[in-house]
Amino acid sequence: MSHAVRITTSIAISAVEAWCESNCKAPFDVRIAGLSDDLRRKTIELYFESAEDLTAFKDSYKTIGRAH
């Protein structure tokens, strides 16, 4: 996959995956790249087939896993 982003977050991976499943139009992949010592934060690598899906993720990132 040719489009990627790496984030460090406390958001649940399941919330990130759910967002991708609901919003991505092309294939994607979510991988854990690391965990903090206290296991509260994780580094996630996201790979997108589509540049549009990457842009949509970046635009929505702050709201993923948050109550509306």
N, C-alpha and C positions, 0 to 999 in steps of 0.2 A: 504494500500500500504506500502511496507516494506522499501522503499528507499526515503530519504527526504533530502532537503537542504533548508536553510533559508538565504535569502539575503536582504540587504538594498540597494536600488537603486533609481535612477531617471528615469530609463528606463520605458517606457509605458508598462502597463500590457498587452495591446493588442499585443505588439511586442513579449513579452515573450510567450503568448498563441499561437501566430502565429508560432513562432519557434517550440514549442512543437507539434503543429498540423502537421507541415511539417516534423519533424524529429523523433518523438517518434514512436517506433514500438509497444509499449504496452500502456495500459491505464495510464493516468496521471491526476493530479489535481493541480490547481493553486489557492492559497487563499491569500487574503490580511490579514496580521497579524497586521499591524499598519501603521499610517501615521504621518509624521513630522508635527509640528505646522504650518509651512508655506505651507504644502501640496505638497512640491516639491519632497520629498523622501518618499518612502514607504518600508515597510518590507513585503516581499512576502515569503510564504512557498510553496514549490513545492514538490509534492509527485509523485513518479514514481513506477510503478509495476516492472520495469526492471532496474537492476543495470547498464546495458549498456546504457540505456537512461539517467540515472543520470550522468554517466561519460561523455557522449556526451554533455550534457548540460553544465557541468563544463568546458569542453574543449572549448566550443563555447561562453560561457557567455559574454566575453569581446567584442564580435562582434555583439551581438544581438541588433537590433534597430539602428545600425550605418550604414551609407552609405558606400558602398564598392567602 
